């Protein structure tokens, strides 16, 4: 499945567009990070790692997930 990754160094956000149901939970929770009109549409640098984790765990389709980066 196609994936896109966005990292802030500590965390990598993984987006799987084919799983996305466009519920807009991400945009509503962190509009400073998720803006579908921008490219790239995910700007992980605009939130803390914990804010990103909290939001990603609310994604109803699991189109967003994350990996904790152990190497920098």
N, C-alpha and C positions, 0 to 999 in steps of 0.2 A: 504494500500500500504506500502511496506517495506520502512523504512527510517533509515538513519544513522545520528547521531548528533555529532558535534564537537564544543566545546566551548572554548572561551578565557576568560570567566568570565563575560564580558560585553555583549557578543553576542554569540548566538548559531547558527551555520551553519547547515542547514538541507539538506541532499542529498537524493533524491528519485531516485535510480538507474534505475528503470523501465521507468522513464520519460526522462532519458538522451538520447539525440540524438548524442552525441559525436562530437559536433561542435568544441570543444577544446577552446572556448572563455575563459574559466576559466584558462586553462593552459597557454594560450598566454598572458593574462592580469597579472596573478600572478603566474609565474612558481615557485616561492619560496614557495608557499602555496600548489599548486595542482601538484602532481607528480604521475601519474597513476602507475608507477613502484614501488613506495614505499608503505609500509603498516604501519600506516594508510596513505592513499593517500592524505588526506587533513590535513595540519598542520597550523591551524589558528593562532598559535603563531608567525608565520613568516610575519604577516602583521598587520597593525592597523585595528581597528574596522571600521573606515571610508573607508579604502581601500577595505575591505571585502564587505561592503555594496555596494560600487560603482561597484565592479565586479559582485556580485550576481544579481544586477539589470540589468545586460547585458546578463544574461543567456537566450538564445532563447527558450529553452524548459521548463523553470521554474523548472528544476530538482533540482536546488539549490534555497533555500530560507533561510530566517533568522528570528530569534526571538531575540528581545532585552530582556536581562535578567534584571529584576527589583530587584530580590533578589540575594545577594551574600553570 
